[in-house]
Structures are given as C-alpha cells and as structure tokens.
Amino acid sequence: MLKKPLPNAKKKFINSINYFRGIAIILIVLGHSYDLAHWEISNGLEQFIYSLSLNGTVYFVFISGFLYHHIFYPNFNYQKFLTKKIRYVLVPYVLFSLIPILNTVFLDGGGYALPDDLRDEPLRAIAWYLLTGNIIVAYWYVPMAILLFLLSPLVNKIIKSETILIITLALLPISLIIHRPINNLNAIHSLIYFFPVYLLGSWSSINQKKIYTYLRDRNKKIFLITLAISLGLLQVFVFQQPGNFHKEFWSITVPDVNLLQKIVLCFLFISILDKYEHTEFSILNKVADTSFAIYFLHPFLLNAVFSLFTTLNLNYESNFLIWIFVAFTTVITSMAIAIGIKAVLKKRSRYLIGW
C-alpha cells in the first residue's frame, strides 16, 4: 500500500532531480541549435549524435511527472494547481507568442504553416497559433502541457490505484506506434505520446529509493549505456530515420526507438546524479532554476542571430565544436536575460518568463 503523506508535509528537495532539470534544458537547447550552428548532418556518426540530442522533451516530461508526485500530489488542490499553471505557464506563453503571432497574421500573410482556410480569418488564425504553438520553435509544448495539467485528477486516480506501472507499460506501445505528430502541431496527439513518460516519472518518484538502490551497481549503468547506444544505432543504421520520429496518428511504420532510448537515458541520468545528491553544483542549480525562462527565451535568441547572420550573408563552415558553442552561449545568454528581468520585475517576472 502507498503511504498517505501527512497533511502539509514538507517534501525534501531532491538536488539530483534539480540537476537533471538543468541538464535537460541544456540538451533541449542543444537540439534546437543545429540551424544556427550550420552543422550539416551527413554521415552515420553525425546522424547518431543528431538523434541522441533530439527529443529532449522526454526528459522534461519525465521530470515533470516525478516532481508532480513528489511536490503536488501529497496535498493536491486542483484549483490552486491550475491557477499557478495558468499564471506561470500559460500567461508567459501567450505574452511571448502574441507579438510574433500578430506580426505573422497581419504582416506576413498568415505564415507558411497556417491552413489556407484561416488566412482570411485573423481571429481564428490567432487561435490556431495559440492552440498549436506553431509560432515559435519549442512552443508546441505548452498547449500539450496545459492538457496534461487538466488531466491531474486522472493522474491522481492512477497513482492511488497502485497500478501506475501496469498502466504505463500498457500505454507505452501506443506511443511507440503513433510517434510525435507532424511538426508537433497536434496537442492531443502529443499528449498521448508523452503521457506514459509522465506516468513513468511519477512512478519513479513513488519508488525512488528502490530505483536508486537497484541502479547503484556500476554494471547496471553500463547496461543502460549499452542499451541506449544500441537503440541509437538501430534507429540510424537499421530504420534509417535520424532525428525525431514524426508521422500522422493512424499511419503505421517502424516503432519509435528514439523514445525508448530517451527513457533509458532518464534512468541513467537519475542513477548517476544520485551520487551527487549532497554535492553543490551552484551553476547547474541556477540553470535548473531558470530552466523555464530559458525555454521561453532561447528560441528568440536563436532566431534573432540566425536572421542577423542571414541578412549579413555570413557563411561559415560548422562542426561539432561550433554546435556546442552555439548551444552553451544561448543557454548562458538566456540565463543572463532572465536574471536581468527578475532583478527589475522581482516576483512579477514569473508572469513574463515563468521564473
């Protein structure tokens, strides 16, 4: 039986999960930095690295599920939970999205991705962009996350049923079959794809001591590394589909082994980082604290610099090191901007940048 937590029990802060959150946002920015880095993906090794760096959202969803059970579930209040998510997730999303949406709808003819039947209906076009998040790279995540937050009572029931692992394992094959939606445009499709990952994160929170103890053995970590590499090689050299897996919901093709790889890496990360639970990494803590602000800010930085380089006709040959440099510079600059905004707006900054 699951132990019922005491009312208003203060949950222990888990440094290792916070460090994982910092690493996750770095990896997400890394996956978005290819265009600016101009790194052309050609040979098998580069395709392997490319595939390894993408789908970092799995880490974020896993961590969200873990923290949901660890922080919110014990004394869950649906109204307070949704109110906070609306204030600190939905409001920044709308504020950051609105200017590029208005610019696209009224000045750029609606944008290349907008369905033709919405081009002469600006209000519906604005609603479409907000519902899909297709105005800024990575913003598709918020409409899906809002649906996930709305499903919290269902998640609570699954947790209380004590069959969370069985339900997760039953849903995971569906995710492997449906893949991510094309261009990440369908929030419901994305929700179905990521939902078992969220549940797996909650299950890992419930069983964190057992998991950490089990994975403490060095040989088990080596096995996870070997399995992750094997799945990456299978994706690139057998399925010949580097990057993320995207398709229409009902079409049938190869299973999304990239999702399995990222799940394996989730357990590898938490098992390694658990060793540093009582070690202070101040910089990584700061990256984790500002992670949602980095999420909101980094696409604008990447797009702005890419547009500037294109305007100036700056051409340069890229490589692995330039890609790494672009990603880390973007993370650091986003952090600096976020810290500056918070210094000016104080607590009100959460309404703008989520932090």
N, C-alpha and C positions, 0 to 999 in steps of 0.2 A: 504494500500500500504506500502511496505517496504521503509523506508527512505534510500536514497542513501547517503553513507558517503562522507564527504569532501575529496578531494584528499590529500594523505599523512597525513590523520588524525591519530593522535597518540591514540592508543587504551589503555584504562585503564587496568592496571594489576589487575587481579582478584585473590586475595590471597586464597579464598576458593577453587577455581579450582586447584590452585597450591598445596594446602594441600591435595586435593583429589588425585592428581597425586602421591604425596608421599605415601599416604595410599595405593594406587593401586599397586605400585611396591612392597611394603611390603607384600601385600596379594598374589601377584604373586609368590614371593619367598617362601612364606608360603606354597603355593600349590605345590611347587617343592621340598619341604624339607622332604617329607614322607620317601623316601628310606633311606636317611642318618639317619633320626631320628629312623628308625626301628619300627615305631608305627604301629602295626598290627590292621587293621580296621576289627572289628568283629561285635559288637552289633549295634542296631539301632541308638543309640545316637552318636556313633563314625561315623557311616555312614552319619548321618545328618551333623556333623561337617565337615567331609571329603568333602561332596558335597557342603557345604557352602563355603569352602575355595578354591574350584577349579573354573575354568572358569573366573578367574580374568582378562583375556584379554578383556572381555566385558567392564570393567571399563576403560581400556586403550583406547579402540576404541571409547567409548563414549566421553572421554576427548579429544581425537584427533579431533573428529568431532566438538566438542564445540570450541576448540581453532582454528580449521581451519576457521570457520566462523568469530570468534572474531578477529583473527590476520591477516590471509592471504586473505580472501575473499574481504574485502573492497578495496584493491588496488592490486588485483591479477595480477601477471605476471607469466605465465605458465613456461617460460624458466628459470627464476630466481628460482621459486619454485622447479622445478625438479632438477636444478643444486645443490641447497642446500641439497636436499634429497639424491642425489647421493653421494655428498661429505661426509655428516654427518650421513647417514644411510647405504647406500649400500657399501661404501668403508670399514667402520669398520666391517660390516658383512662379506665381502669377506676376509679381513685380519684375523679375528678371526676364520673363517671357514677353511681357506686354509690348515693350518698345520694338524689339525685332519683329513681333507679330504684326504690329500696326504698320511698320515700315514695309514688310513683305506684302501685306494685303493691299495697302493703298498706294504704294510707290513702285513695287516690283511686280505688279500684275498677279499677285497671289502666290508666287513661288512655284518652282518646278514640280513639287510633290503634291500640291493641292489638287484634289479631284476637280475635273473640268466643270461639274455641275455646281461647284461652290464659288467659282471665280467671279460671278456677278452677284454674289450674296455675301457681303463682307461680314455680317454678324455671324452667319453660320461658318464662315471661313475661320474667324477668330475662335469660335467654339471648337472647331475641328483641331486647330493647332494646340489649344489648351488640353483637349482630351487625348491627343496622341503624343504631345511633347515633341513633335517633329520640327520644331523651330530652331532648337539648339542641340548640338551633339550631347548625348547622355541624358537629356531632359525627359526622354520617354519613361525613365524610371519612376518619376513622381506620380503620374496617373496610375501606374501599376501599384505603387506603394500605398496610395490612398485606398485602393480596393483592398489591399492586404490589411490595412488598419481597420477597415469596416468589418472585416471578417474575424476580428478578435474574439467575439463571443464563440464562434465556431472553433477557433484555435483553443480556447479555454476548455470547451467540451472535449476536444480530442485529448488534451493534456489530462483532464480529470478521468477520462475513460481508461487510462493506463494502457492503451493500445496504440500509442503515438508512433512507435517504431513500425508496427504492422501496417498502419495506415500509410506511413511514409514510404515503406517498401512497396506497397500496392500502387501508390501514385507515381513513383519514380519511373517505371517503364513508360507511362504516358508521356512524361517529359522527354524521355529519350526518343520517343517516336515523333512527337509533334514539333520538336526543335523550338527555337526562338522565332517569333513572327518576322516576316519580311520587313526590313527597315525598322523593326521594333514598333510598328505603327498600331498594333492591336493590344491594348492594355489587358483585356481579358485573356487573350492568348498568352501573354507574358506572365500573367498571374498563375495560370495553370502550369506553366513551365517551371516557375520558381517556387511554387507553393510547397512541394516536398522538401526543398532545400531549407525553407524557413522552418518547417516542422522538424527537420533534422537538427537545426540549430537549437531549437527548444529542447529536443530530446537530449542533446549533448549537454545542455545546462542542467537538466534533471540528473544526468548520470556522469557529471563532470569528474568526480573523484574516481569512479571506476574506469572511465576512459583514460584519464591521465595516468593512472596506475598501470593499466594494461599497455599503454603505448610508451611507457618509460623505458622499456627494453630497447637497446640500440638496434637489434636485429629487426624489430618491427618497424622502426623508422626507415631502415634500409629497404625493407619490403615495400613501404609506401612510396619511397623514391623510385624504386624499380618499376612499380605498378604505374605511377604517373608518367614515367618516361615511355613505358611500353604502350600506354594509351595514346600518347602523343605520336609515337612512330606509327601506330595503327591508323590514326587519323590522316597523317600526311602521306604515308607510303602505300597503304592499302586502300583506304577510302578516297585518297587524293582530294581531300576537301580541307585545305588550310583555313585558319581563322575560325569565326563563329559559324555555327550551323543555323541557317535561316530557311524557312520554307512556309508554304501555305499549310494551314492547320490539318487538312484532310489528306494531303498528298503523302505517299509512303516512299521512304528512301532509307538510307543507312542510319543506324542509331547514332545519337549524339554522344559520341565518346568523349568529346571535349567537356561536357557536363560532368561525366564520371571522373575525368581527370581532376577537375577543379574541386570536386567533393573530396577526393583522395587527398588533395593538397590542403584542404581545410583542416583535416585531421593531422596532417604532417605539421602544419603551422602551429596548431594549438599544442601539439605534443612537444615541439621544440621550444616554443615560447614559455611553456610552463616551467622550464628550467630557470627562467629569468623572472619568475613571479616576484621575487623580492629584490630585484636589481632595478635601479633607477636609470631609465633612459629618457632624460628630460626632453631632448629634441623629438624623439618618437612620440612621446606623450603629447607634445604640442601639435605635432602633425595629426594625431588622433583627435585631439580636442577641436581642431579647426577643420576636421575632415569634411563636414557637410558644407562649410563655407568654401573649401577648396573645390568640392563638387560643383557648386553653383558658379564659381568664378573661373575655373580653368578653361572651359570652352571659349569664353570671351577672349582670354589671353591668346590661346592657340589660333583662333580665327582672326584676331586683330593682327598678330605678327605675320600670319600666312598671307593676309590681304596686303600688308605693307610690303612684304618681300615680292609678291606678285606684281604690285604696282611699280616697284623699283626695278623689276625684271632681274632680281638677284637669283642667279642659278648657282648651285653648288652640289658637288658630289657628296653623298651621305654615306655613313657607315654606322656600325653598332654603337660606337662611342658618341657620335653626334645625336643619335636617338636617345641615349641615356641622358646626355647633357640637356637636351630639349625638355625631357620629362621632369628632371630634377629642378631645372630652372623654373619651369612652370609651377611646380609644387611650392617652391620657396617664394616665388613672386606672389602667388595666390595667398599664401600664409601671411606675407607682409601686408598685402592689401586688407586682408581680413582683420589683422591685428590693428591696423590703422583705423578701419571703420569702427571696430569695437571701442577703440580709445575715444572716438568722437561721439558715438551714439550710446555708449555704455550698454545697459541691458536691452535697450530698444533695437540694438543691432540684430537680435535674433529674428526680428520681423523682416529683416532685409537679407541677411546671409545665413540664417539658420543657426547662428552661434553668438 
